Amino acid sequence: MQWSLEVVIVPVSDVNRAKAFYADQLGFVVDHDTPIAEGTRIVQLTPPGSGCSIVIGEGDAVPAMEPGSLKGLQLVVPDINAARATLLERGVNVSDVQVLGANPQPMPDPLDNVGFVFFNDPDGNAWAVQQISSRGHDGRP
């Protein structure tokens, strides 16, 4: 049986500000922005190429979580330096490239698996971006 993670709810304090950050600065695709009732709204956004989306919202449409309390969300890109440059061009306050650990096996690029950058959304939800330029046949690094 396959298990597929498809949606992660990201707690935010201002849906419009968060939508602008994720769509305009990160380049996520706005799948839908659905007002359900007065004060209740769901916005689903998907990183380009991802099978998993995020949902931000307000009212009873999303579970009550403290804005900015989500830590450790992770995106994967084939080129961490290009990703960092793109984020900087879009005005995202992103860390320098950091190398975390050593590769367990030789990789085509020395930053594969171990190259990361970090940033927060406007509410403080923390994201990591990891470089993986090639994957094995099973989809894992």
C-alpha positions in Angstrom: 0.0 0.0 0.0 1.3 3.5 -0.9 0.9 6.4 1.6 1.0 9.8 0.1 1.4 13.0 2.1 -0.6 15.5 0.1 -1.4 18.5 2.4 0.3 20.2 5.3 -1.6 22.9 7.2 0.6 26.0 7.9 -0.7 28.2 10.7 -0.7 31.9 9.8 -2.1 35.1 11.4 -2.9 36.9 8.1 -4.1 34.8 5.2 -3.6 37.5 2.5 0.0 38.3 3.7 0.9 34.6 3.8 -0.7 34.0 0.4 1.4 36.8 -1.1 4.6 35.4 0.5 4.0 31.8 -0.6 2.8 32.7 -4.1 4.8 35.8 -5.0 8.0 35.3 -3.1 8.3 31.5 -3.1 6.6 30.9 -6.4 4.0 28.4 -5.1 1.0 27.9 -7.3 -2.3 29.0 -5.9 -4.5 25.9 -6.4 -7.6 27.6 -4.9 -8.7 30.4 -2.6 -12.1 29.4 -1.3 -14.2 31.5 1.0 -16.5 29.1 2.8 -18.5 31.5 5.0 -17.9 34.9 6.6 -14.6 34.6 8.4 -13.9 31.1 7.0 -11.5 30.6 4.1 -9.0 28.0 2.7 -6.1 28.8 0.4 -4.2 25.8 -1.0 -0.8 26.4 -2.6 1.7 23.9 -4.1 5.4 24.3 -4.7 6.3 23.8 -8.4 6.8 20.1 -9.0 5.6 19.0 -5.6 3.0 16.3 -4.9 2.3 17.9 -1.5 0.5 21.2 -1.0 0.2 23.6 1.9 -3.1 25.0 3.2 -3.4 28.3 5.0 -6.8 29.6 6.2 -9.0 31.2 8.7 -12.0 30.2 10.8 -13.2 26.7 11.3 -11.7 25.6 7.9 -8.3 24.9 9.5 -7.3 23.5 12.9 -6.5 26.0 15.6 -2.7 26.2 15.8 -0.5 29.1 16.9 0.7 31.1 13.9 4.4 30.5 13.4 4.5 27.3 15.4 5.3 24.9 12.5 9.0 24.2 12.3 11.0 21.8 10.1 9.1 22.0 6.8 11.4 21.0 4.1 11.6 21.6 0.4 14.1 19.7 -1.9 15.8 21.3 -5.0 18.4 20.1 -7.4 20.6 23.1 -7.0 20.8 24.8 -3.6 22.8 27.8 -4.8 20.3 28.6 -7.6 17.4 28.2 -5.1 19.1 30.6 -2.7 19.7 33.1 -5.5 16.0 32.9 -6.5 14.8 33.4 -2.9 17.1 36.4 -2.5 15.9 37.9 -5.8 12.3 37.5 -4.5 13.1 39.3 -1.3 13.2 36.3 1.0 15.5 36.5 4.0 17.3 33.3 3.5 20.4 31.9 5.2 23.8 31.2 3.5 24.2 27.7 2.2 25.2 25.4 5.1 26.7 22.0 4.9 25.2 19.7 7.5 27.1 16.5 8.0 28.9 14.4 5.4 27.5 12.3 2.6 27.2 8.7 3.4 28.4 7.8 -0.1 30.0 9.7 -3.0 27.4 11.9 -4.8 27.6 13.7 -8.2 27.6 17.1 -6.4 29.3 17.5 -3.0 26.3 19.5 -1.7 23.8 16.7 -2.5 22.0 15.6 0.7 24.1 17.9 2.9 23.5 21.4 1.4 20.8 23.4 3.1 19.4 27.0 3.4 16.8 28.1 5.9 14.1 30.8 6.0 10.9 31.7 7.9 7.6 32.8 6.5 6.2 36.2 7.9 4.7 34.4 10.9 7.9 32.5 11.8 7.0 29.1 10.4 10.5 27.6 9.7 11.5 26.1 6.4 14.6 24.3 5.2 15.6 23.7 1.6 17.9 20.7 0.8 19.8 20.0 -2.3 19.3 16.5 -3.9 20.3 16.6 -7.5 19.8 12.9 -8.3 17.9 10.1 -6.7 18.0 6.4 -6.8 15.5 4.4 -8.7 13.3 4.1 -5.6 13.0 7.9 -5.4 15.3 8.2 -2.3 18.7 9.9 -2.2 
